[in-house]
Amino acid sequence: QVQLVESGGGLVQPGGSLRLSCAASENINSIAVMRWYRQAPGKQRELVAGIGSLGITNYADSVKGRFTISRDNAKNTVYLQMNSLKLDDTAVYYCYAIRGLKQYWGQGTQVTVSS
């Protein structure tokens, strides 16, 4: 059982930055894919960014050029650096991991972009 704990959310003005962290309870070298999803009020959960064990990344079109996902295997942590934040980025952000046939979710962290 992999436990994922997100942190780093908060309130930020448009154009600002935040860095989210997802700390895993186990060695993430054994985790093939880690992703960030988000869910805004009244909307479906959507994929924001993903990173594979070899460091290959993918992003939603809406965040390309603004968000960067990275992983620190030594710290068992995945990060999401979010720059140039927009009002539409307001959501609960969830960390997600796949290991073998099992999927794991964190509890989420709120990001609110507001002036």
Long-range contacts (C-beta under 8 A, 24 or more apart in sequence): 1-25, 1-104, 2-26, 2-31, 2-97, 2-99, 2-102, 2-104, 3-104, 4-95, 4-96, 4-97, 4-104, 4-105, 4-106, 5-95, 5-106, 5-107, 6-93, 6-94, 6-95, 6-106, 6-107, 6-108, 6-109, 7-109, 8-109, 9-93, 9-109, 9-110, 9-111, 9-112, 10-110, 10-111, 10-112, 11-112, 11-114, 12-85, 12-111, 12-112, 12-113, 13-85, 13-113, 13-114, 13-115, 14-85, 14-86, 14-87, 14-113, 14-114, 14-115, 15-84, 15-85, 16-85, 16-113, 17-81, 17-82, 17-83, 17-84, 17-85, 18-82, 18-85, 18-111, 19-79, 19-80, 19-81, 19-82, 20-79, 20-80, 20-82, 20-93, 20-95, 20-109, 20-111, 21-77, 21-78, 21-79, 22-77, 22-78, 22-79, 22-80, 22-95, 22-106, 23-75, 23-76, 23-77, 24-76, 24-77, 24-78, 24-97, 25-76, 26-76, 27-73, 27-76, 28-71, 28-73, 28-76, 28-77, 28-78, 28-97, 29-53, 29-73, 30-99, 31-97, 31-98, 31-99, 32-98, 32-99, 33-97, 33-98, 34-71, 34-78, 34-95, 34-96, 34-97, 34-98, 35-95, 35-96, 35-97, 36-69, 36-78, 36-80, 36-93, 36-94, 36-95, 36-96, 37-93, 37-94, 37-96, 38-89, 38-91, 38-92, 38-93, 38-94, 38-111, 39-91, 39-92, 39-94, 39-108, 40-88, 40-90, 40-91, 40-92, 43-91, 45-94, 48-80, 48-93, 49-80, 51-78, 62-88, 63-89, 82-111, 85-111, 85-113, 86-113, 87-113, 87-114, 88-113, 89-113, 90-114
